[in-house]
Amino acid sequence: MAFADVLVPLMLLSLVSPSCSCTEQEEGSLLQFLAGLSRDNGLTALWHNDTDCCEWEGITCSSDGAIIEVSLASRGLEGHVSPSLGGLSNLQSLNLSCNSFSGDLPSELLASRSIIVVDVSFNRLSQVLQPQDCNSSVSDYRPLQVLNISSNLFTGEFPSVAWEKMSNLVVLNASNNNFQGLMPSSFCISSSLLAVLDLTYNQFSGNMPGSLGKCSALRVLKAGHNNLTGQLPDELFNASSLEYLSFPNNGLDGVLDDARITNLRNLSKLHLGGNMLIGKLPDTIGQLTRLEELLMSDNNMSGELPSALSNCTNLVTIDLKGNRFTGELTKVNFSNLINLRTLDVLYNKFTGTIPESIYSCSNLNALRLSGNSLHGQLSPRIVDLKSLSFLSISSNKFTNITNMLRILQNSSSITTLLIGGHNFNGEAMPGDDIIAGFQNLQVLSISGCSLSGKIPFWLSKLKSLKMLFLQKNQLSGPIPAWIKNLELLFYLDISNNRLTGEVPLALMEMPMLKSEKATTDVDPSAFERTVYIARGLQYRKLNAVPKLLNLGNNKLTSVIPKEIGQLKSLNVLNFSMNSLSGEMPLQLCSLTNLQVLDLSSNHLTGEIPLELNKLNFLAEFNVSNNDLKGPIPTGGQFDTFPDSSYERNPKLCRVTVDQLCGSAEPSAVSVLSTEQIDRRVAFWIGFGAFFGVGILHDQLVLSKFRGIMDTMGFNIVL
């Protein structure tokens, strides 16, 4: 149930234009509020003293001139929330959300005898909440029904006792703060009306209070992304009105009670992913016939899926990834799940073949079966899934890649296709006269299959392609010039193959890598499911993925083209572990958006261009194991790179106080041992972390997934 679903009925359904002016006292209260702003963003100019305050921006009055609503959301206001607003004796709704208010939330607002709705979400409020007159009689009237303090900076323990006076509270959203201590347990002592409680994204710890089971009207209970431990209390299942139960990413353990879960027959959303639950998915889950979302990912659950799951005919999402489920998926009759849009069983231990009943799920958008032990060939019936946009079946034991691509080429709705990772081991890449179609495909991964042959020409016809992963195969021959004709391609990883020849000039003509104005926005359907790149790191949207060109670990020869300077929007460049020779071209200094540059393990000579220290975004740099000479650049980002970035270049030297380059005995960079060479893996894992920070959001942020990053760059295969 959305917050607005509760908020709207509580607002006045009709507001009559005032026939009377607001009182001098109420106008004074508004002006005191205005005086407390350090930035009014033009509000002062709109609130004229010579104008009735009922006509002021954001102010609504009743027919007798009393102020009943103050609505100043998203106005760019800064400063403190004045207690004077509590003096508006008829105020019923206060909305100051999406501003930059700081300090405390005045107790006068919480203790008001008139206010029904307070929304101060998305501000910078930080003081501990404490309703006024905490020692007064519990019977004191507090009409407040909706309180949204989410996305602020509140900290400390939640003052539970003081909130017992909120006998009319229906909705409390305190999510995305920094509350600590035990999870509050007293909400239902006085307020039997509490319907929505959201404490997501805080620092609550300890066990979940069983007293929440006494909240007879509770419909939404959310406390994900905290530090809660222990088992789900038996009493919780007494809250039979629950429709939304969400506790992802905590430390909850134990099993789902087979008997008591049937009390929650109104449940439509069950989110318990990212915990430590064990045991089977109970057979009684089939009695939750209203269930729409079943999210149990990242636990330690095991056993076979109950056939009774087929009875949950309203299911829209099934997410069981990252567990230890076994057996065959055919035990579930998916043809009953006509509303199913997402099925995700990534990283389990399922065996057998893909159930034919899945192809009856006509509304299926995303199907991820990767990381299991499924085998066989793909059924032609998959083309019946007319809405399927995301298909990931990597890291299984499927065979016959040619047949699979022939079938899938007719699925025009597919935008993301991830089929590599141990499938088709040692087969040949399908030839040019076999595959067509895929006109809407944006992301294609056929990596890690040891496929032989050349990079096929049929890929040149995928005009919508934006990301191509062919790494960790045995592809040979030159890199084809037609790659430049893929005008939307911004991510190309063909590392760890047997490609030969020169670095083609055609790569320097890739439109998406040349233009700094070109964005990596992708149709949202391309990422119907989060794509994992490393342990705990994931991409939900392609506009967060760097522009990458990875040719590492092949058999490329000749020099690095000077035309490389044309790729001005490139973020990651990896030419490592080839046989490139000649000098590092000065044009590398033009790649002002570069964040990772790896030219290690080649035959490069000459000096490192000193101008590279102007690449202000460069976070990782590696030219080890070449034949470079002269001074190592200093200043800028070069003051942060470790010695391992330059090792096995005995003619390189650092400019130091004690030893200058060019002196009789230059100070050579130390030589690495074999063990240290192996640690180049950490270079790329570190890069993954660099890009992972800051781009992962809301309840999809997980931390316990297996890493699937290739040692030479991103390896999005699942």
Buried (B, 14 or more C-beta within 10 A) or exposed (E): BEBEEBBEEBBEEEEEEBEEBBBEEBBEBBBBBBEBBEEBBEBEEBBEEEEBBBBBEBBBBBEEBBBBBBBBBEBEBBBBBBBBBBBBBBBBBBBBBBBBBBBBBBBBBBBBEBBBBBBBBBBEBBBEBBBBEBEEEEEEEBBBBBBBBBBBEBBBEBBBEBBBBBBBBBBBBBBBBEBBBBBBBBBBBBBEBBBBBBBBBBEBBEBBBBBBBBBEBBBBBBBBBBBBBEBBBEBBBBBEBBBBBBBBBBEBBBBBBBEBBBBBEBBBBBBBBBBBBBBBBBEBBBBBEBBBBBBBBBBBBBBBBBEBBBBBBBBBBBBBBBBEBBBBBBBBBBBBBEBBBBBBBBBBBBBBBBBEBBBBBBBBBBBBBBBBBBBEBBBEEBBBBEEBBBBBBBBBBBBBBBBBBBBBBEBBBBBBBBBBBBBBEEBBBBEEEBBEBBEBBBBBBBBBBEBBBBBBEBBBBBBBBBBBBBBBBBBBEEBBEBBBBBEBBBBBBBBBBEBBEBBBBBBBBBBBBBBEEBEBEBBEBBBBBBBBBBBBBBBBBBEBBBBBBBBBBBEBBEBBBEBBBBBBBBBBBBBBBBEBBBBBBEBBBBBBBBBBBBBBBBEBBBBBBBEBBBBEEBBBBBBBBBBBBBBBBEEEBBEEBEEBBBBBBBBBBBEEEEBEBEEEEBBBBEEBEEEBBEEBEEBBBEBBEBBBEEBBEEBEBBEBBBBBBBBBBBBBBB
